[in-house]
Amino acid sequence: MREAPELTAALVAVRSITAHFHTATDGQLLADTRAIEALGRVVDGLRLGAAAQVEARSGKRLGEESLAFRHGARDGVELVEDLTGVSYATARMRVGLGSALAPVVSITGELLPGRYPALSDAVAAGEVGIESARVIVNTVVSIRRRADPDLLSAMAEALADTARHTGVEVVRDVAEHWALALDPDGAEPKERFQRRKRALKIGRTLADGTTTVSLVVTPEHLALLKELLQSRRRSTLMLRTAPGGDDSDSTDPEWQEESGPDGGEPRPRTQQDYDTVFDAITLATSIEQASGAVTHETVVTITAAELEARGGQGWTAGVLAGIPVPVIERRACTGGVRLLVIGADGEALHLGRSRRLFSPQQKKALTVAAGWRCQYPGCTTPAPFLEAHHAKWFSRDAGPTDVGNGVMLCSFHHHLIHATTGRVEIRQHAGDLFFVPKSWRGEYREHQRRQRGPTTDPRLATLRRRHDPARNPFLG
């Protein structure tokens, strides 16, 4: 099985090219880069044509005469994958796009123009890349049942001409405008389709105890989610990793957040977003509890020995991973958690109270006294994303649930205080609270004092406006 002579000659010619990138002038390097890309686009066009023909000769209607069957493949996509060594997704893309651009064979065996003749010619000539071609074809296919066929042909031809001179992102924007113009009523059925696709799926629990969760959201909820996340994101310096994998886990260069300096934001953006989402869920649950309409609570089972030692972990029904004692204590501060203490033989010893919470009136007083933001020094997380914490712990120190023993913290700093490995604790001194390292033995300093009273921080003012129901329609 040998390739066509012209392909052999082309392959030999390409392999004989000697690259001089390191010694080329700037102008030569840019010109060579454009030429190489043009060459790659021609090869991409040939790839699409070959994949489409492999698929055409591998149809199930051919039975045992199918090209795929004769080579031990399930279908044309799998045969392309085996022949080329590319991923199944890439093979499927080539077969799908190539089939859409392929010419039509008449009864007499004559090749006739396909569905997108102008685009097919442009791709074959290397004038349009396959990414832009996919955008054009997918846009036409999405509205073809509701738009005039002649207008669709004009749309595909115009987009092919646009793609000759612009990048794929511009083509995508122009294609969307075409789709809206030809199918102005398509948004409503599209919205129904989006709602049918919405989903939340809890995946498997990993070896380290974490669990994957996948989410498919509608544009409406995506806008709400982005607004929520953006309102809590703190400014982070972005740095670009070096290509080649020298300073990251990937060879691809990417923009990453720089680790915060001492006293700065230590969490990456992904962890900030995670905390924001679950802060909002916790807030909704606490409002439900305050209204007396609680329909659920979490019962955590733990042995008396582990609880006394503040070590080990508790367990809840339906969750394979254990929950560390500090996390249980922190969640109990915010409510919805009851502790079932058992003995060494599994006998129930104590079922804790479900309500050791600050009342809504107490929380309001604490929030006002805190200046409507987290009281950890330097933190600007605003209400309502705050949790009331007992300065003298409810369980460990028998601290009272009153305003004098309360402090408002964001979820991150609340977790920091409860963590067994945390290095910060709250101490009372001169009638106020100070956040200090556990090993602190010196004089208490002003920057360690909890934040109190009104603030003029413009960042907090902006965050508060975003969460004001009178100003933000999403909160109405």
C-alpha positions as a Markdown table, in Angstrom:
| # | Residue | x | y | z |
|---|---|---|---|---|
| 1 | Met | 0.0 | 0.0 | 0.0 |
| 2 | Arg | 1.8 | 3.1 | -1.3 |
| 3 | Glu | 0.7 | 6.8 | -1.3 |
| 4 | Ala | 0.2 | 8.7 | -4.5 |
| 5 | Pro | 3.5 | 9.8 | -6.2 |
| 6 | Glu | 2.7 | 13.5 | -5.9 |
| 7 | Leu | 2.2 | 13.1 | -2.2 |
| 8 | Thr | 5.5 | 11.2 | -1.8 |
| 9 | Ala | 7.2 | 14.0 | -3.7 |
| 10 | Ala | 5.6 | 16.7 | -1.5 |
| 11 | Leu | 6.5 | 14.9 | 1.6 |
| 12 | Val | 10.1 | 14.6 | 0.5 |
| 13 | Ala | 10.1 | 18.3 | -0.4 |
| 14 | Val | 8.7 | 19.3 | 3.0 |
| 15 | Arg | 11.2 | 17.1 | 4.9 |
| 16 | Ser | 14.1 | 18.7 | 3.0 |
| 17 | Ile | 13.2 | 22.2 | 4.3 |
| 18 | Thr | 15.9 | 23.4 | 6.7 |
| 19 | Ala | 14.6 | 25.7 | 9.4 |
| 20 | His | 16.7 | 28.8 | 10.1 |
| 21 | Phe | 14.4 | 30.3 | 12.8 |
| 22 | His | 17.2 | 31.0 | 15.2 |
| 23 | Thr | 19.3 | 33.0 | 12.7 |
| 24 | Ala | 16.5 | 34.6 | 10.7 |
| 25 | Thr | 15.8 | 38.3 | 10.9 |
| 26 | Asp | 12.6 | 39.4 | 12.4 |
| 27 | Gly | 11.0 | 40.0 | 9.0 |
| 28 | Gln | 12.1 | 36.6 | 7.7 |
| 29 | Leu | 10.8 | 34.9 | 10.9 |
| 30 | Leu | 7.4 | 36.5 | 10.5 |
| 31 | Ala | 7.2 | 35.6 | 6.8 |
| 32 | Asp | 8.3 | 32.0 | 7.4 |
| 33 | Thr | 5.6 | 31.7 | 10.1 |
| 34 | Arg | 2.9 | 32.8 | 7.7 |
| 35 | Ala | 4.2 | 30.5 | 5.0 |
| 36 | Ile | 4.3 | 27.5 | 7.3 |
| 37 | Glu | 0.7 | 28.2 | 8.4 |
| 38 | Ala | -0.4 | 28.4 | 4.8 |
| 39 | Leu | 1.3 | 25.1 | 4.1 |
| 40 | Gly | -0.4 | 23.6 | 7.2 |
| 41 | Arg | -3.8 | 24.8 | 6.0 |
| 42 | Val | -3.4 | 23.1 | 2.7 |
| 43 | Val | -2.5 | 19.9 | 4.5 |
| 44 | Asp | -5.5 | 20.3 | 6.7 |
| 45 | Gly | -7.7 | 20.5 | 3.6 |
| 46 | Leu | -6.2 | 17.3 | 2.3 |
| 47 | Arg | -6.8 | 15.6 | 5.7 |
| 48 | Leu | -10.5 | 16.6 | 5.7 |
| 49 | Gly | -10.9 | 15.2 | 2.1 |
| 50 | Ala | -9.2 | 11.9 | 3.0 |
| 51 | Ala | -11.2 | 11.5 | 6.2 |
| 52 | Ala | -14.5 | 12.1 | 4.4 |
| 53 | Gln | -13.7 | 9.6 | 1.7 |
| 54 | Val | -12.7 | 6.9 | 4.3 |
| 55 | Glu | -16.0 | 7.5 | 6.0 |
| 56 | Ala | -17.9 | 7.3 | 2.7 |
| 57 | Arg | -16.4 | 3.9 | 2.0 |
| 58 | Ser | -17.1 | 2.7 | 5.5 |
| 59 | Gly | -20.8 | 3.0 | 5.6 |
| 60 | Lys | -22.8 | 0.2 | 7.4 |
| 61 | Arg | -24.9 | -0.3 | 4.3 |
| 62 | Leu | -21.8 | -1.9 | 2.7 |
| 63 | Gly | -21.7 | -4.6 | 5.2 |
| 64 | Glu | -18.6 | -6.8 | 5.1 |
| 65 | Glu | -17.4 | -4.8 | 2.1 |
| 66 | Ser | -17.0 | -1.7 | 4.3 |
| 67 | Leu | -13.5 | -0.3 | 4.3 |
| 68 | Ala | -13.6 | 0.0 | 8.1 |
| 69 | Phe | -14.9 | -3.6 | 8.5 |
| 70 | Arg | -12.2 | -5.0 | 6.3 |
| 71 | His | -9.5 | -3.3 | 8.4 |
| 72 | Gly | -11.0 | -4.3 | 11.8 |
| 73 | Ala | -12.5 | -0.9 | 12.7 |
| 74 | Arg | -16.0 | -0.1 | 13.9 |
| 75 | Asp | -16.6 | 2.8 | 11.5 |
| 76 | Gly | -14.8 | 5.4 | 9.5 |
| 77 | Val | -13.9 | 7.6 | 12.5 |
| 78 | Glu | -12.2 | 4.7 | 14.2 |
| 79 | Leu | -10.3 | 3.7 | 11.1 |
| 80 | Val | -9.1 | 7.3 | 10.6 |
| 81 | Glu | -8.0 | 7.3 | 14.3 |
| 82 | Asp | -6.1 | 4.0 | 13.7 |
| 83 | Leu | -4.4 | 5.2 | 10.5 |
| 84 | Thr | -3.3 | 8.6 | 11.7 |
| 85 | Gly | -2.7 | 8.1 | 15.4 |
| 86 | Val | -4.8 | 11.2 | 16.3 |
| 87 | Ser | -7.4 | 11.2 | 19.1 |
| 88 | Tyr | -10.9 | 9.9 | 18.5 |
| 89 | Ala | -12.2 | 13.5 | 18.9 |
| 90 | Thr | -9.9 | 14.8 | 16.2 |
| 91 | Ala | -10.7 | 12.0 | 13.9 |
| 92 | Arg | -14.5 | 12.6 | 14.4 |
| 93 | Met | -14.0 | 16.3 | 13.7 |
| 94 | Arg | -12.2 | 15.6 | 10.4 |
| 95 | Val | -14.8 | 13.1 | 9.3 |
| 96 | Gly | -17.7 | 15.4 | 10.2 |
| 97 | Leu | -16.3 | 18.6 | 8.7 |
| 98 | Gly | -14.8 | 16.8 | 5.7 |
| 99 | Ser | -18.1 | 15.2 | 4.9 |
| 100 | Ala | -19.9 | 18.5 | 5.1 |
| 101 | Leu | -17.4 | 20.1 | 2.6 |
| 102 | Ala | -17.1 | 17.1 | 0.3 |
| 103 | Pro | -18.4 | 17.2 | -3.3 |
| 104 | Val | -21.5 | 15.2 | -4.3 |
| 105 | Val | -21.1 | 12.2 | -6.6 |
| 106 | Ser | -23.8 | 12.0 | -9.2 |
| 107 | Ile | -25.4 | 8.8 | -10.5 |
| 108 | Thr | -23.0 | 8.9 | -13.5 |
| 109 | Gly | -20.0 | 9.3 | -11.2 |
| 110 | Glu | -19.4 | 12.9 | -11.9 |
| 111 | Leu | -18.3 | 15.2 | -9.0 |
| 112 | Leu | -20.7 | 18.0 | -8.3 |
| 113 | Pro | -20.3 | 20.9 | -5.9 |
| 114 | Gly | -21.3 | 20.1 | -2.4 |
| 115 | Arg | -23.4 | 22.1 | 0.1 |
| 116 | Tyr | -20.7 | 24.7 | 0.7 |
| 117 | Pro | -18.8 | 25.1 | -2.6 |
| 118 | Ala | -17.1 | 28.5 | -1.8 |
| 119 | Leu | -16.0 | 27.4 | 1.6 |
| 120 | Ser | -14.8 | 24.0 | 0.3 |
| 121 | Asp | -12.7 | 25.7 | -2.3 |
| 122 | Ala | -11.2 | 28.1 | 0.2 |
| 123 | Val | -10.3 | 25.3 | 2.6 |
| 124 | Ala | -8.8 | 23.2 | -0.1 |
| 125 | Ala | -6.7 | 26.2 | -1.3 |
| 126 | Gly | -5.4 | 26.8 | 2.3 |
| 127 | Glu | -7.2 | 30.2 | 2.4 |
| 128 | Val | -9.4 | 29.3 | 5.3 |
| 129 | Gly | -8.4 | 27.3 | 8.3 |
| 130 | Ile | -10.4 | 24.4 | 9.7 |
| 131 | Glu | -11.4 | 26.2 | 12.9 |
| 132 | Ser | -13.1 | 29.0 | 10.9 |
| 133 | Ala | -14.6 | 26.4 | 8.6 |
| 134 | Arg | -16.1 | 24.6 | 11.6 |
| 135 | Val | -17.6 | 27.8 | 12.9 |
| 136 | Ile | -19.3 | 28.5 | 9.6 |
| 137 | Val | -20.7 | 25.0 | 9.0 |
| 138 | Asn | -21.9 | 24.7 | 12.6 |
| 139 | Thr | -23.7 | 28.0 | 12.4 |
| 140 | Val | -25.4 | 27.2 | 9.2 |
| 141 | Val | -26.5 | 23.8 | 10.4 |
| 142 | Ser | -27.9 | 25.3 | 13.6 |
| 143 | Ile | -30.4 | 27.4 | 11.7 |
| 144 | Arg | -30.9 | 25.5 | 8.5 |
| 145 | Arg | -34.4 | 24.3 | 9.4 |
| 146 | Arg | -35.7 | 27.8 | 10.1 |
| 147 | Ala | -34.0 | 29.9 | 7.4 |
| 148 | Asp | -34.3 | 30.4 | 3.7 |
| 149 | Pro | -31.9 | 28.0 | 1.8 |
| 150 | Asp | -30.9 | 30.8 | -0.6 |
| 151 | Leu | -30.0 | 33.1 | 2.2 |
| 152 | Leu | -28.1 | 30.3 | 3.9 |
| 153 | Ser | -26.0 | 29.8 | 0.8 |
| 154 | Ala | -25.3 | 33.6 | 0.7 |
| 155 | Met | -24.4 | 33.5 | 4.4 |
| 156 | Ala | -21.9 | 30.6 | 3.9 |
| 157 | Glu | -20.3 | 32.3 | 1.0 |
| 158 | Ala | -20.0 | 35.7 | 2.8 |
| 159 | Leu | -18.5 | 34.0 | 5.9 |
| 160 | Ala | -16.0 | 32.2 | 3.8 |
| 161 | Asp | -14.9 | 35.5 | 2.3 |
| 162 | Thr | -14.6 | 37.0 | 5.8 |
| 163 | Ala | -12.6 | 34.0 | 7.0 |
| 164 | Arg | -10.0 | 34.6 | 4.2 |
| 165 | His | -9.0 | 37.9 | 5.8 |
| 166 | Thr | -9.7 | 37.6 | 9.5 |
| 167 | Gly | -9.2 | 35.2 | 12.5 |
| 168 | Val | -11.6 | 32.7 | 13.9 |
| 169 | Glu | -12.9 | 34.9 | 16.7 |
| 170 | Val | -14.0 | 37.6 | 14.2 |
| 171 | Val | -15.6 | 34.9 | 12.1 |
| 172 | Arg | -17.5 | 33.6 | 15.1 |
| 173 | Asp | -18.8 | 37.1 | 15.9 |
| 174 | Val | -19.9 | 37.7 | 12.3 |
| 175 | Ala | -21.5 | 34.3 | 12.1 |
| 176 | Glu | -23.6 | 35.0 | 15.2 |
| 177 | His | -24.9 | 38.2 | 13.7 |
| 178 | Trp | -25.8 | 36.4 | 10.5 |
| 179 | Ala | -27.7 | 33.8 | 12.5 |
| 180 | Leu | -29.6 | 36.4 | 14.5 |
| 181 | Ala | -30.5 | 38.2 | 11.2 |
| 182 | Leu | -31.7 | 35.0 | 9.4 |
| 183 | Asp | -33.3 | 33.4 | 12.5 |
| 184 | Pro | -34.6 | 36.1 | 14.8 |
| 185 | Asp | -37.1 | 33.8 | 16.5 |
| 186 | Gly | -34.5 | 31.1 | 17.2 |
| 187 | Ala | -33.7 | 32.3 | 20.7 |
| 188 | Glu | -37.0 | 31.0 | 22.2 |
| 189 | Pro | -36.6 | 27.3 | 21.1 |
| 190 | Lys | -32.9 | 27.6 | 21.9 |
| 191 | Glu | -33.8 | 28.6 | 25.4 |
| 192 | Arg | -36.1 | 25.6 | 25.9 |
| 193 | Phe | -33.2 | 23.4 | 24.6 |
| 194 | Gln | -30.8 | 25.0 | 27.1 |
| 195 | Arg | -33.2 | 24.4 | 30.0 |
| 196 | Arg | -33.5 | 20.7 | 29.0 |
| 197 | Lys | -29.7 | 20.4 | 29.2 |
| 198 | Arg | -29.2 | 22.0 | 32.6 |
| 199 | Ala | -27.7 | 19.6 | 35.0 |
| 200 | Leu | -25.7 | 19.1 | 38.2 |
| 201 | Lys | -24.0 | 15.7 | 38.6 |
| 202 | Ile | -22.1 | 14.6 | 41.7 |
| 203 | Gly | -19.2 | 12.4 | 40.4 |
| 204 | Arg | -17.1 | 9.8 | 42.2 |
| 205 | Thr | -15.1 | 10.3 | 45.3 |
| 206 | Leu | -11.4 | 10.3 | 44.7 |
| 207 | Ala | -8.7 | 8.6 | 46.7 |
| 208 | Asp | -7.9 | 11.9 | 48.6 |
| 209 | Gly | -11.5 | 12.3 | 49.7 |
| 210 | Thr | -12.5 | 15.1 | 47.3 |
| 211 | Thr | -15.4 | 14.6 | 44.9 |
| 212 | Thr | -15.8 | 15.8 | 41.4 |
| 213 | Val | -19.0 | 17.8 | 40.5 |
| 214 | Ser | -20.0 | 18.7 | 37.0 |
| 215 | Leu | -22.4 | 21.5 | 36.1 |
| 216 | Val | -24.2 | 22.5 | 32.9 |
| 217 | Val | -25.8 | 26.0 | 33.3 |
| 218 | Thr | -28.1 | 28.1 | 31.2 |
| 219 | Pro | -26.9 | 31.6 | 30.0 |
| 220 | Glu | -29.3 | 33.1 | 32.6 |
| 221 | His | -27.7 | 31.3 | 35.5 |
| 222 | Leu | -24.2 | 31.7 | 34.1 |
| 223 | Ala | -24.6 | 35.5 | 34.2 |
| 224 | Leu | -25.8 | 35.2 | 37.8 |
| 225 | Leu | -22.9 | 33.0 | 38.7 |
| 226 | Lys | -20.3 | 35.2 | 37.0 |
| 227 | Glu | -21.7 | 38.3 | 38.8 |
| 228 | Leu | -21.5 | 36.4 | 42.1 |
| 229 | Leu | -17.9 | 35.3 | 41.5 |
| 230 | Gln | -16.7 | 38.6 | 40.3 |
| 231 | Ser | -18.2 | 40.4 | 43.3 |
| 232 | Arg | -15.9 | 38.4 | 45.6 |
| 233 | Arg | -12.7 | 38.1 | 43.6 |
| 234 | Arg | -9.8 | 39.9 | 45.0 |
| 235 | Ser | -7.2 | 41.5 | 42.8 |
| 236 | Thr | -4.4 | 39.0 | 41.9 |
| 237 | Leu | -1.3 | 39.6 | 39.9 |
| 238 | Met | -1.3 | 37.3 | 36.7 |
| 239 | Leu | 2.0 | 35.9 | 35.5 |
| 240 | Arg | 2.6 | 34.0 | 32.2 |
| 241 | Thr | 4.4 | 30.7 | 32.6 |
| 242 | Ala | 7.3 | 29.9 | 30.3 |
| 243 | Pro | 6.6 | 27.6 | 27.4 |
| 244 | Gly | 8.3 | 24.2 | 27.5 |
| 245 | Gly | 7.3 | 23.1 | 31.0 |
| 246 | Asp | 10.3 | 24.6 | 32.9 |
| 247 | Asp | 8.2 | 26.4 | 35.5 |
| 248 | Ser | 4.8 | 24.7 | 35.3 |
| 249 | Asp | 3.2 | 21.3 | 34.9 |
| 250 | Ser | 2.3 | 21.9 | 31.2 |
| 251 | Thr | 4.4 | 22.6 | 28.1 |
| 252 | Asp | 1.7 | 25.2 | 27.0 |
| 253 | Pro | 2.3 | 28.7 | 28.2 |
| 254 | Glu | -0.6 | 30.0 | 30.3 |
| 255 | Trp | -1.6 | 32.8 | 32.6 |
| 256 | Gln | -1.6 | 31.9 | 36.3 |
| 257 | Glu | -2.1 | 33.8 | 39.5 |
| 258 | Glu | 0.9 | 34.7 | 41.5 |
| 259 | Ser | 1.0 | 33.4 | 45.0 |
| 260 | Gly | 0.0 | 36.1 | 47.5 |
| 261 | Pro | 2.8 | 37.7 | 49.6 |
| 262 | Asp | 2.7 | 37.4 | 53.4 |
| 263 | Gly | -0.5 | 38.9 | 54.6 |
| 264 | Gly | -2.0 | 38.9 | 51.1 |
| 265 | Glu | -4.5 | 36.6 | 49.4 |
| 266 | Pro | -3.1 | 33.0 | 49.6 |
| 267 | Arg | -5.9 | 31.3 | 47.6 |
| 268 | Pro | -5.8 | 30.9 | 43.8 |
| 269 | Arg | -8.7 | 32.2 | 41.8 |
| 270 | Thr | -10.3 | 28.7 | 41.6 |
| 271 | Gln | -10.4 | 28.3 | 45.4 |
| 272 | Gln | -11.8 | 31.9 | 45.8 |
| 273 | Asp | -14.6 | 31.0 | 43.4 |
| 274 | Tyr | -15.3 | 27.7 | 45.2 |
| 275 | Asp | -15.5 | 29.5 | 48.6 |
| 276 | Thr | -17.9 | 32.1 | 47.1 |
| 277 | Val | -20.3 | 29.5 | 45.7 |
| 278 | Phe | -20.5 | 27.6 | 49.0 |
| 279 | Asp | -20.7 | 30.8 | 51.0 |
| 280 | Ala | -23.8 | 31.6 | 49.0 |
| 281 | Ile | -25.3 | 28.1 | 49.5 |
| 282 | Thr | -24.6 | 28.4 | 53.3 |
| 283 | Leu | -26.2 | 31.8 | 53.4 |
| 284 | Ala | -29.4 | 30.5 | 51.7 |
| 285 | Thr | -29.5 | 27.6 | 54.2 |
| 286 | Ser | -29.0 | 30.0 | 57.2 |
| 287 | Ile | -31.8 | 32.2 | 56.0 |
| 288 | Glu | -34.0 | 29.1 | 55.8 |
| 289 | Gln | -33.1 | 28.1 | 59.3 |
| 290 | Ala | -33.8 | 31.6 | 60.7 |
| 291 | Ser | -37.3 | 31.5 | 59.1 |
| 292 | Gly | -38.1 | 28.3 | 60.9 |
| 293 | Ala | -38.6 | 26.5 | 57.6 |
| 294 | Val | -35.7 | 24.1 | 57.9 |
| 295 | Thr | -36.4 | 20.9 | 56.0 |
| 296 | His | -32.9 | 19.4 | 56.4 |
| 297 | Glu | -29.9 | 19.2 | 58.6 |
| 298 | Thr | -26.6 | 17.2 | 58.6 |
| 299 | Val | -26.0 | 14.7 | 61.3 |
| 300 | Val | -22.3 | 14.0 | 61.7 |
| 301 | Thr | -21.3 | 10.8 | 63.6 |
| 302 | Ile | -18.0 | 10.8 | 65.5 |
| 303 | Thr | -16.4 | 8.8 | 68.4 |
| 304 | Ala | -16.1 | 10.4 | 71.8 |
| 305 | Ala | -12.3 | 9.8 | 71.8 |
| 306 | Glu | -11.8 | 11.6 | 68.5 |
| 307 | Leu | -14.0 | 14.5 | 69.6 |
| 308 | Glu | -12.1 | 14.9 | 72.9 |
| 309 | Ala | -8.7 | 14.8 | 71.1 |
| 310 | Arg | -9.9 | 17.1 | 68.2 |
| 311 | Gly | -8.4 | 14.5 | 65.9 |
| 312 | Gly | -9.8 | 12.0 | 63.4 |
| 313 | Gln | -13.0 | 12.6 | 61.4 |
| 314 | Gly | -16.7 | 12.4 | 61.4 |
| 315 | Trp | -19.0 | 10.7 | 58.9 |
| 316 | Thr | -22.3 | 11.6 | 57.3 |
| 317 | Ala | -24.8 | 9.4 | 55.5 |
| 318 | Gly | -24.2 | 9.1 | 51.8 |
| 319 | Val | -20.7 | 10.7 | 51.8 |
| 320 | Leu | -17.7 | 8.3 | 51.4 |
| 321 | Ala | -15.1 | 10.8 | 52.6 |
| 322 | Gly | -14.6 | 11.7 | 56.3 |
| 323 | Ile | -15.0 | 15.2 | 57.7 |
| 324 | Pro | -12.2 | 16.5 | 59.9 |
| 325 | Val | -13.2 | 17.7 | 63.4 |
| 326 | Pro | -12.2 | 21.4 | 62.8 |
| 327 | Val | -14.5 | 21.5 | 59.8 |
| 328 | Ile | -17.3 | 20.0 | 61.9 |
| 329 | Glu | -16.8 | 22.7 | 64.5 |
| 330 | Arg | -16.8 | 25.4 | 62.0 |
| 331 | Arg | -19.9 | 24.2 | 60.3 |
| 332 | Ala | -21.7 | 23.9 | 63.6 |
| 333 | Cys | -21.0 | 27.6 | 64.1 |
| 334 | Thr | -23.2 | 28.4 | 61.1 |
| 335 | Gly | -25.9 | 25.8 | 61.9 |
| 336 | Gly | -27.6 | 22.9 | 60.2 |
| 337 | Val | -25.2 | 20.4 | 61.8 |
| 338 | Arg | -25.9 | 18.0 | 64.7 |
| 339 | Leu | -23.2 | 15.9 | 66.3 |
| 340 | Leu | -23.9 | 12.3 | 67.1 |
| 341 | Val | -21.3 | 11.1 | 69.6 |
| 342 | Ile | -20.8 | 7.3 | 69.8 |
| 343 | Gly | -18.7 | 5.0 | 72.1 |
| 344 | Ala | -16.0 | 2.6 | 71.1 |
| 345 | Asp | -18.6 | -0.1 | 70.4 |
| 346 | Gly | -20.8 | 2.2 | 68.3 |
| 347 | Glu | -23.4 | 2.9 | 71.0 |
| 348 | Ala | -25.0 | 6.4 | 70.9 |
| 349 | Leu | -23.8 | 8.6 | 73.7 |
| 350 | His | -25.0 | 12.1 | 72.8 |
| 351 | Leu | -27.0 | 13.8 | 70.1 |
| 352 | Gly | -26.0 | 17.5 | 70.2 |
| 353 | Arg | -28.3 | 20.5 | 69.9 |
| 354 | Ser | -29.1 | 21.6 | 66.4 |
| 355 | Arg | -29.3 | 25.3 | 67.3 |
| 356 | Arg | -26.4 | 27.0 | 69.1 |
| 357 | Leu | -26.7 | 29.9 | 66.6 |
| 358 | Phe | -26.7 | 33.6 | 66.9 |
| 359 | Ser | -30.2 | 34.9 | 66.2 |
| 360 | Pro | -30.9 | 37.1 | 63.2 |
| 361 | Gln | -31.1 | 40.1 | 65.4 |
| 362 | Gln | -27.7 | 39.3 | 67.0 |
| 363 | Lys | -26.1 | 38.8 | 63.6 |
| 364 | Lys | -27.5 | 42.1 | 62.4 |
| 365 | Ala | -26.0 | 43.8 | 65.4 |
| 366 | Leu | -22.6 | 42.1 | 64.9 |
| 367 | Thr | -22.6 | 42.9 | 61.2 |
| 368 | Val | -23.2 | 46.6 | 61.8 |
| 369 | Ala | -20.5 | 46.7 | 64.5 |
| 370 | Ala | -18.2 | 45.0 | 62.1 |
| 371 | Gly | -18.7 | 47.7 | 59.5 |
| 372 | Trp | -20.4 | 45.2 | 57.1 |
| 373 | Arg | -17.2 | 43.3 | 56.4 |
| 374 | Cys | -15.2 | 40.4 | 57.7 |
| 375 | Gln | -13.4 | 41.4 | 60.9 |
| 376 | Tyr | -10.2 | 39.6 | 60.1 |
| 377 | Pro | -7.5 | 42.4 | 59.7 |
| 378 | Gly | -7.3 | 43.5 | 56.1 |
| 379 | Cys | -10.1 | 41.4 | 54.8 |
| 380 | Thr | -12.8 | 43.2 | 52.6 |
| 381 | Thr | -15.3 | 40.3 | 52.2 |
| 382 | Pro | -18.7 | 42.1 | 52.6 |
| 383 | Ala | -22.0 | 41.1 | 54.2 |
| 384 | Pro | -24.0 | 38.9 | 53.5 |
| 385 | Phe | -21.1 | 36.5 | 53.0 |
| 386 | Leu | -20.1 | 36.4 | 56.6 |
| 387 | Glu | -20.5 | 33.9 | 59.4 |
| 388 | Ala | -20.9 | 34.5 | 63.1 |
| 389 | His | -18.1 | 32.9 | 65.2 |
| 390 | His | -17.9 | 32.4 | 68.9 |
| 391 | Ala | -14.7 | 34.2 | 70.1 |
| 392 | Lys | -14.8 | 31.8 | 73.1 |
| 393 | Trp | -15.8 | 28.6 | 71.4 |
| 394 | Phe | -19.2 | 27.2 | 72.1 |
| 395 | Ser | -18.0 | 23.6 | 72.6 |
| 396 | Arg | -14.4 | 23.9 | 73.7 |
| 397 | Asp | -14.7 | 27.0 | 76.0 |
| 398 | Ala | -18.4 | 26.9 | 76.8 |
| 399 | Gly | -18.6 | 30.4 | 75.3 |
| 400 | Pro | -22.0 | 32.1 | 75.4 |
| 401 | Thr | -24.1 | 32.9 | 72.2 |
| 402 | Asp | -24.3 | 36.6 | 72.7 |
| 403 | Val | -23.1 | 39.8 | 70.9 |
| 404 | Gly | -20.2 | 40.3 | 73.3 |
| 405 | Asn | -18.8 | 36.9 | 72.3 |
| 406 | Gly | -19.4 | 37.2 | 68.6 |
| 407 | Val | -17.2 | 38.1 | 65.7 |
| 408 | Met | -18.1 | 38.2 | 62.0 |
| 409 | Leu | -15.7 | 36.3 | 59.6 |
| 410 | Cys | -15.7 | 35.2 | 56.0 |
| 411 | Ser | -15.7 | 31.5 | 55.3 |
| 412 | Phe | -12.0 | 31.4 | 54.5 |
| 413 | His | -10.9 | 33.1 | 57.8 |
| 414 | His | -13.5 | 31.2 | 59.8 |
| 415 | His | -11.9 | 28.0 | 58.5 |
| 416 | Leu | -8.4 | 29.4 | 59.3 |
| 417 | Ile | -9.4 | 29.9 | 63.0 |
| 418 | His | -10.9 | 26.4 | 63.3 |
| 419 | Ala | -8.1 | 24.5 | 61.5 |
| 420 | Thr | -6.0 | 22.3 | 63.8 |
| 421 | Thr | -2.9 | 23.2 | 61.8 |
| 422 | Gly | -3.9 | 26.9 | 61.6 |
| 423 | Arg | -1.4 | 29.4 | 63.0 |
| 424 | Val | -3.8 | 32.1 | 64.0 |
| 425 | Glu | -6.1 | 32.3 | 67.0 |
| 426 | Ile | -8.4 | 35.0 | 68.6 |
| 427 | Arg | -7.4 | 36.4 | 72.0 |
| 428 | Gln | -9.1 | 39.0 | 74.2 |
| 429 | His | -7.1 | 41.9 | 75.4 |
| 430 | Ala | -8.1 | 45.3 | 76.8 |
| 431 | Gly | -11.8 | 44.8 | 76.0 |
| 432 | Asp | -11.2 | 43.9 | 72.3 |
| 433 | Leu | -10.3 | 40.9 | 70.1 |
| 434 | Phe | -6.9 | 40.4 | 68.5 |
| 435 | Phe | -6.0 | 37.9 | 65.7 |
| 436 | Val | -2.5 | 36.7 | 66.6 |
| 437 | Pro | -0.2 | 33.7 | 65.9 |
| 438 | Lys | -0.7 | 30.9 | 68.4 |
| 439 | Ser | 2.9 | 31.3 | 69.5 |
| 440 | Trp | 2.6 | 35.1 | 70.0 |
| 441 | Arg | 4.1 | 36.3 | 73.3 |
| 442 | Gly | 4.7 | 39.9 | 72.7 |
| 443 | Glu | 2.6 | 43.1 | 73.0 |
| 444 | Tyr | -0.6 | 43.2 | 71.0 |
| 445 | Arg | -0.3 | 45.5 | 68.0 |
| 446 | Glu | -2.9 | 47.7 | 66.3 |
| 447 | His | -2.8 | 45.8 | 63.0 |
| 448 | Gln | -3.8 | 42.6 | 64.8 |
| 449 | Arg | -7.0 | 44.2 | 66.2 |
| 450 | Arg | -10.3 | 43.1 | 64.7 |
| 451 | Gln | -11.8 | 45.5 | 62.3 |
| 452 | Arg | -14.8 | 47.4 | 63.6 |
| 453 | Gly | -17.1 | 50.3 | 62.7 |
| 454 | Pro | -17.8 | 51.9 | 59.3 |
| 455 | Thr | -15.2 | 51.8 | 56.6 |
| 456 | Thr | -14.3 | 54.1 | 53.7 |
| 457 | Asp | -12.6 | 51.4 | 51.7 |
| 458 | Pro | -13.8 | 52.0 | 48.1 |
| 459 | Arg | -13.5 | 48.3 | 47.3 |
| 460 | Leu | -16.0 | 47.4 | 50.0 |
| 461 | Ala | -18.4 | 50.1 | 49.0 |
| 462 | Thr | -18.4 | 48.6 | 45.5 |
| 463 | Leu | -19.0 | 45.2 | 46.8 |
| 464 | Arg | -21.9 | 46.4 | 49.0 |
| 465 | Arg | -23.6 | 48.1 | 46.1 |
| 466 | Arg | -23.4 | 44.8 | 44.1 |
| 467 | His | -25.2 | 43.0 | 46.9 |
| 468 | Asp | -27.8 | 45.7 | 47.6 |
| 469 | Pro | -31.2 | 44.3 | 46.4 |
| 470 | Ala | -32.4 | 47.8 | 45.5 |
| 471 | Arg | -29.5 | 48.2 | 43.1 |
| 472 | Asn | -28.9 | 44.7 | 41.8 |
| 473 | Pro | -31.8 | 43.1 | 39.9 |
| 474 | Phe | -30.4 | 39.6 | 40.4 |
| 475 | Leu | -31.0 | 39.9 | 44.2 |
| 476 | Gly | -34.6 | 41.2 | 43.9 |
